[in-house]
Amino acid sequence: MKAVILAGGLGTRMRPLTYAIPKPLIPLVGKPLVVRMIESLPSSVDTVILAVSYMKEALEDYFRVSPCGRKIIIVNETTPLGTGGAIKNVAQHLDETFIAMNGDQISSVDLKAMVRAHREKGGLGTIALWQVDDPTAFGVMEVQMDGRVVNFQEKPKLEEARSNLINAGYYVFEPDILDYIGKGQVSIEREVFPVILDHGLFGFRFEGYWTDCGTRQNFLAAQRKLLEIENPANPPLDPSCVIAPPNLIRSSAMRGVRIGPYACIEEGVDLAQGCEVGNSLVMKGARLEVGAKVLNSIVGPGKKVGKDETIMDCICAAKNER
């Protein structure tokens, strides 16, 4: 079985970090986001197609050095193609039932169970559905008791929303879906789903958690959720350190620092005495000088945070990351 990960965005909402690192490779609790998505796929998926349009070479380099046990095919888009167009662009690889998923999210959806439900319904496509309080920023699904989607609304007004079930960005499709996707830039949500409702489009509801990682706030929310779930083990630290778990700490040579909760500190990070890191990601090679604080933020690789400097509610990166 094959899966398509739709990772064609430029990661503009995660700049300046994404000037040098493609969003799929940003570490999320110790693993690149794209690796976490690949690991969530059923074992029956032996081939993963990454539909990208930005820093393709960086992704190729990563998987060349760090194979993931599945065949990885990286297909570039020379111009933005949208969700539908990106799937059409890799059509030559899709000759059977396949999974497609947006490339900037994590969730508890059981994709194996979703594939099974799709095959039982016998429709053209199945969409993972997540319940929210306010659906106005999402694609909304109106679903019958048997799971059939009968109406699709893209970002409706609250008073006009037919339900509070949103498109969670995970799909199972038959290859016949390709016949309904035109050439060029195509939104599968706006241009394809409304057309195929009569051909068998079903919803698959799940519970647990779902987070879009496309912004700093949401990325750190995903980090918090995974830290709570995984509660990773960390190396022993000097007794002078004050630690409020859960955290992921991969640098142990530090004294007199305050870490947590919800901090991820990668290998090779230098934290001087009196530093504080909370609800943040500090990436490889970053350096925090005496008394520096990093709160609710992402610090890029190699970035220096000066003495007594406070970084709060932002993304900061080294100067060579523009």
C-alpha positions in Angstrom: 0.0 0.0 0.0 1.1 3.6 -0.6 0.7 6.8 1.3 1.0 10.4 0.1 2.2 13.1 2.5 1.2 16.6 1.2 4.1 18.7 2.3 4.2 21.3 -0.5 4.0 24.5 1.7 6.8 26.9 2.2 6.4 27.0 6.0 6.0 30.8 6.0 4.3 30.8 9.4 7.4 29.1 10.9 9.9 31.7 9.6 12.7 32.5 10.1 13.3 28.9 11.1 12.1 27.5 7.8 14.5 29.7 5.7 17.1 27.0 6.4 15.0 23.9 7.5 12.0 22.6 5.7 9.0 22.3 8.0 8.8 18.5 7.7 12.2 18.2 9.3 11.6 20.4 12.3 12.1 18.1 15.4 9.0 17.4 17.3 9.9 15.7 20.6 13.1 14.2 19.2 11.9 13.2 15.8 11.3 15.2 12.6 7.6 15.9 12.1 7.6 13.9 8.8 9.1 10.9 10.6 6.3 11.0 13.2 3.8 11.0 10.3 5.4 8.1 8.6 5.5 6.1 11.8 1.8 6.6 12.2 1.1 4.8 9.0 -0.1 1.2 9.0 2.6 -1.5 8.6 0.9 -2.4 5.2 2.2 0.9 3.8 5.6 0.1 2.2 5.9 3.2 0.0 5.6 6.9 1.1 5.4 9.6 -1.5 6.3 13.1 -0.3 4.8 15.8 -2.4 7.0 18.9 -1.8 7.8 22.2 -3.4 10.5 23.6 -1.1 14.0 22.3 -0.1 13.5 19.0 -1.8 17.3 18.4 -1.6 17.3 18.7 2.3 14.6 16.0 2.5 16.5 13.8 0.1 19.7 14.2 2.2 17.8 13.4 5.4 16.3 10.1 4.1 19.6 9.1 2.5 21.3 9.2 5.9 18.3 8.2 8.0 16.2 5.5 6.2 12.8 4.8 7.8 12.2 1.2 6.7 9.9 2.2 3.9 10.5 3.3 0.3 10.5 7.1 0.1 9.7 8.8 -3.1 10.0 12.6 -3.2 8.2 14.4 -5.9 8.7 18.2 -6.5 6.1 20.7 -7.5 7.5 23.5 -9.7 4.4 25.6 -9.0 1.9 25.5 -6.2 -0.7 22.8 -7.0 -3.0 22.7 -3.9 -4.1 19.6 -2.2 -5.8 18.1 -5.2 -3.2 19.1 -7.7 -0.4 17.6 -5.5 -2.2 14.2 -5.5 -2.7 14.4 -9.2 1.0 15.3 -9.6 2.0 11.9 -8.1 -0.7 9.9 -10.0 1.8 7.7 -11.7 2.6 6.1 -8.3 -1.1 5.5 -7.3 -2.6 2.3 -8.8 -4.5 1.0 -5.7 -6.2 2.2 -2.6 -4.0 4.8 -1.0 -3.7 7.1 2.1 -3.2 10.8 1.7 -2.5 13.1 4.6 -1.6 16.8 5.2 2.0 17.2 6.1 1.8 19.4 9.2 -0.3 17.6 11.8 -0.2 14.9 14.4 -3.1 13.1 15.8 -4.4 9.9 17.5 -6.3 8.7 14.4 -6.0 4.9 13.8 -5.2 4.8 10.1 -5.3 1.0 10.0 -8.9 1.1 11.3 -9.7 3.9 8.9 -8.5 1.9 5.9 -10.6 -1.1 7.1 -13.7 1.2 7.5 -13.1 2.6 4.0 -13.1 -0.9 2.5 -16.2 -1.9 4.3 -18.1 1.1 3.1 -16.9 0.6 -0.5 -16.9 4.3 -1.4 -14.6 6.5 -3.4 -13.1 8.1 -0.4 -13.0 8.4 3.4 -12.2 11.5 5.4 -11.0 11.5 9.0 -13.3 13.8 11.1 -12.5 15.7 14.2 -15.0 17.5 16.4 -14.3 21.1 17.4 -16.2 23.8 19.3 -15.7 26.4 16.5 -15.6 25.0 13.0 -15.4 28.4 11.1 -11.7 28.0 10.3 -12.0 24.5 8.8 -13.8 22.4 6.2 -17.0 21.2 7.8 -18.7 17.9 7.0 -22.4 17.1 7.4 -22.6 13.3 7.9 -25.5 10.9 7.9 -26.0 8.2 10.5 -24.3 5.6 8.2 -21.2 7.8 7.9 -21.9 9.1 4.4 -20.9 12.7 3.8 -23.8 14.6 2.3 -22.6 18.2 2.5 -19.2 19.9 2.6 -18.7 23.5 3.7 -15.3 25.3 3.5 -14.9 27.7 6.4 -18.6 28.5 7.0 -20.0 31.2 9.2 -20.7 29.8 12.7 -24.5 30.2 12.3 -24.4 28.5 8.9 -22.2 25.5 9.9 -24.0 22.2 9.3 -22.0 20.4 12.0 -18.9 20.8 14.2 -17.1 17.9 12.5 -14.1 19.1 10.5 -11.9 17.6 7.9 -8.8 16.4 9.9 -6.6 16.1 6.8 -6.4 12.3 6.6 -7.9 10.5 3.6 -8.2 7.1 2.2 -9.0 7.1 -1.6 -9.5 4.8 -4.4 -7.3 5.6 -7.5 -10.5 6.6 -9.3 -10.5 9.8 -7.4 -7.8 11.0 -9.8 -10.4 11.1 -12.6 -12.1 14.0 -10.7 -9.0 16.1 -10.2 -8.2 18.5 -13.0 -4.8 19.8 -14.1 -2.9 22.5 -12.4 -3.8 24.0 -9.0 -6.7 22.2 -7.5 -8.2 22.3 -4.0 -9.5 18.9 -3.2 -11.6 20.4 -0.5 -13.3 23.1 -2.6 -13.3 21.6 -6.0 -13.4 17.8 -5.7 -15.3 16.8 -2.6 -18.5 18.6 -3.5 -18.5 16.8 -6.9 -18.0 13.3 -5.5 -20.6 13.3 -2.8 -22.9 11.0 -4.8 -20.0 8.6 -5.5 -19.5 7.5 -2.0 -17.6 9.9 0.3 -17.6 8.7 4.0 -16.5 10.2 7.3 -14.3 8.4 9.9 -14.6 9.9 13.4 -11.9 9.5 15.9 -11.2 10.7 19.5 -8.0 11.5 21.4 -6.0 14.4 20.0 -5.4 16.3 16.8 -3.1 19.3 16.3 -2.1 21.2 13.2 1.6 22.1 13.6 1.8 24.9 11.1 2.3 27.8 13.6 4.6 28.3 16.6 1.6 28.1 19.0 0.2 24.9 17.5 3.7 23.3 17.1 4.3 23.9 20.8 0.8 22.6 21.7 1.7 19.4 19.8 5.0 19.2 21.7 3.2 19.5 25.0 0.7 16.8 24.0 3.5 14.4 23.0 5.6 15.1 26.0 2.5 14.2 28.2 1.9 11.0 26.3 5.5 9.8 25.9 7.1 11.3 29.1 10.6 10.6 27.8 13.4 9.5 30.0 16.2 12.1 30.4 19.9 11.8 31.5 20.7 12.7 35.2 21.4 16.3 35.7 23.4 18.2 38.3 21.5 18.6 41.5 21.7 22.4 41.1 19.2 22.2 38.2 15.5 22.7 38.8 13.4 20.5 36.5 9.6 20.6 36.1 8.6 17.7 33.9 7.7 16.6 31.3 10.6 17.5 29.1 13.0 16.0 26.6 16.6 16.9 27.5 19.4 15.7 25.4 22.2 17.9 26.7 23.3 17.1 30.2 26.4 19.3 30.8 24.6 22.2 32.6 24.4 23.5 36.1 22.1 25.9 37.9 19.4 26.1 35.2 15.6 25.9 35.4 13.9 23.7 32.8 10.3 23.0 32.1 7.7 22.1 32.0 7.3 21.2 28.3 10.8 22.0 27.2 12.7 20.1 24.4 16.5 20.7 24.4 18.4 19.0 21.7 21.9 17.6 21.7 24.8 20.1 21.6 22.8 22.9 23.3 24.9 25.0 25.7 22.9 26.4 28.7 24.9 28.7 31.0 24.2 29.1 34.7 20.9 30.9 35.5 19.2 30.0 32.2 15.5 29.2 32.1 13.7 27.3 29.4 9.9 26.5 29.5 7.3 25.4 26.9 9.9 25.8 24.2 12.1 24.0 21.6 15.9 24.7 21.7 17.6 23.1 18.7 21.0 21.7 18.1 24.0 24.0 18.7 22.1 26.8 20.2 23.7 28.7 23.1 22.1 30.4 26.0 24.4 32.7 28.0 24.2 33.4 31.7 20.7 34.4 32.8 19.0 33.9 29.4 15.4 32.9 29.3 13.5 31.2 26.5 9.7 30.9 27.1 7.0 29.8 24.7 9.4 30.0 21.8 11.5 28.1 19.3 15.2 28.7 19.1 16.8 27.5 15.8 20.1 25.6 15.5 23.2 27.6 16.3 21.3 30.6 17.6 22.9 32.6 20.4 20.7 34.1 23.1 22.7 36.7 25.0 23.3 37.3 28.7 20.1 38.1 30.6 18.2 38.2 27.3 14.6 37.0 27.3 13.1 35.3 24.2 9.3 35.0 24.6 6.5 34.0 22.3 8.5 34.0 19.1 10.7 32.0 16.7 14.3 33.1 16.5 17.1 31.8 14.3 20.7 32.3 13.5 21.6 35.2 11.3 22.5 33.0 8.3 18.8 31.9 8.3 17.8 35.4 7.1 
